[in-house]
Amino acid sequence: MKVIVGGIIEKDGKYLLVQEAQEKCYKKWNFPAGHLDFSESLEQGAVREIKEETGCDVELDGVCYIANKVLENDLFVMVVFNAKLVKETIEFDKDEILDVKWFDYDEIVNKMNNQLRGDYVRTAVINQKKKLVAPKEIVHILNE
């Protein structure tokens, strides 16, 4: 099973997206996200991935998108947090990310159809804009 975690970061009506360098999604725009490491919580993974892909420090305050997809021999689960910008320092590994850029809501929702990694990017941004954000307290770590 693959677990993807990431975050929607909004500042002054704009959303921070990353342009992917991976061959399978080359030049596609996505919110900062990546694979959850084995030893971390969903929140820790999201904060780490956002930092790695953008250089920015964030605090998570809610969940704005959850999805799963059944693959041929696997399962994919995505949890996207609402992330508040604490410190904006745009730095990224050019082997993984081509660019990091702020986009306004209209650009993402109405003009970037073929430029987004998937429709889930648009949906997560719409959820965040509509304040369809669950409190982060719904996310728990099971220690059983």
Secondary structure, 3 states (H helix, E strand, C coil): CEEEEEEEEEECCEEEEEEECCHHHCCCEECCEEECCCCCCHHHHHHHHHHHHHCCEEEEEEEEEEEEEECCCCEEEEEEEEEEEEECCCCCCCCCEEEEEEEEHHHHHHHCHHHECCHHHHHHHHHHHCCCCEEHHHCCCCCC
